[in-house]
Amino acid sequence: MKLDIFTNLVHGDLSFDESTGAISYPIYQSATFKHIGLNQSTGFDYSRESNPTRQKLESTLAILEGGKAAFAYSTGMAAIANLFNVFSSNDHIIVSNDLYGGTYRIFEELLCKQYGLQFTYVDTSNLNDIYNAYKENTKAVFIETPTNPMMKISDIKEISKFTKEKNILLIVDNTFLTPYFQRPLDLGADVVVHSGTKFLGGHNDVLAGAIILKENDELAERIKLIQKTVGAVLAPFDSWLLLRGIKTLGIRMEKQQENAFKIVEWLKQNKNVEEVFYPGIPDHVGHDICKSQSSGFGSMLSFSVKDVSLVKTILEGVKIISFAESLGGVESLITYPMVQTHSAIPKDILDAIGVNDKLLRLSVGIECAEDLIKDLERAMRLTI
Ligand SMILES: *Cc1c(COP(=O)(O)O)cnc(C)c1O
């Protein structure tokens, strides 16, 4: 049955707990499951391998992203760590240079230095940079779009033409737009990863991660094996929190985006602000591509202030918006990428992508937009 995303968000795979009829899918807080006889299983044996609540979440995520297999993990980083176990030393991966700091850290500190994988960081919004980085041993292209924090847009469809031609994987971190606004697998990607901690969970109360695959093929089997071997799986209660968060993803994304547009308008006219980075603005370099491949622009935005002293004033002055890491929840958060999320990234890369000491990133929540603007205005000492 082909259903609208709003219905899929609420009902997932339409399965329910047949023994009770519970409307809220039960939390199967059990590490292990009783065998009904020798060589007989209920389908569940041990929760590292599979758990009913996690399975309900995984099938929901597969439906939302238009994939055939999904795997849920304790964090977004655990998902990425599990995924990269499919690669071997000397495999080469092309990566967006404007990247989540933790992802950069696992690639460089663990996978490169300790396990011998190779990474080349390029501006994936520029197709030629990807083509030029390709080597004999290239096994995948890993992108974020929009990127964090500069909101650059990469053309998923065009990149997928290249990865298909070379028979390598296209992996998209879809944390910022979620399947509500963007479905990379429909555009040609092979793998989607998520930090479910962000928009999917949506309430700044749970850490989670996921991998969703276009096909249920050998790659899916391999990841299933890695998941049950490595672990770092999502706990039953946390799976339930994510299932609950996902039910309201659509209405949250709409409201957060509406708020983001209002704040962007205000920031653009603010004399203290130098530049605003948001893909929803028509003069943003990636606007047209974002519009063609996504049904929305999301609620993540960055802006640079003219005077660096304003950074401290704003971060310490906001009262409704919290100065905190993370993003995507109902509460608005403001982040200083240079010292927080991107502190692991070398200065030359930061300079190349434009992250500097005047840049702030805002994750817009579902509060009243006018209150958020007043909060920023007060913090900038524009009004008392
Ligand atoms: C937060 C984040 C991650 C890491 O997820 P955790 O749940 O914090 O481990 C990965 N990618 C992006 C784009 C993120 O924002």
The ligand as an ORCA input file, in Angstrom:
! r2SCAN-3c Opt
* xyz 0 1
  C      25.495     14.575     15.309
  C      25.864     14.132     13.970
  C      26.515     12.907     13.781
  C      26.904     12.015     14.935
  O      25.796     11.526     15.627
  P      25.770     11.178     17.202
  O      24.384     10.684     17.406
  O      26.084     12.433     17.940
  O      26.795     10.140     17.418
  C      26.798     12.534     12.474
  N      26.488     13.311     11.436
  C      25.861     14.491     11.588
  C      25.549     15.322     10.387
  C      25.542     14.946     12.856
  O      24.943     16.137     13.003
*
